[in-house]
């Protein structure tokens, strides 16, 4: 049975690569690679790159997509972008519907 790590709320705003790897179940090399490929965002810290805690959910999504669909890194970027666009469109649709006194008006 495949087990997926759920995204956890981090008590800190940014994590080192090692901390991020421990929180996601990835190894530090893979985290560094995902940052280099632009699939995860990182900022420069005094002792190296720091990954915002908000990237934990994105890392969990990347792990699920790689395990479930076997996507390569290029396809991951495309799928992640499309999923984010869908989320934005759904949010805009919900906002529009709620502004018209209900979902069906």
Secondary structure, DSSP 8 states (H G I E B T S, - for coil): ----------SSSEEEHHHHHHHHT--HHHHHHHHHTTSS--EEETTEEEEETTHHHHHHHHHHHHHHH---HHHHHHHHHHHHHHHHHHHHHHHHHHTTTSTT-
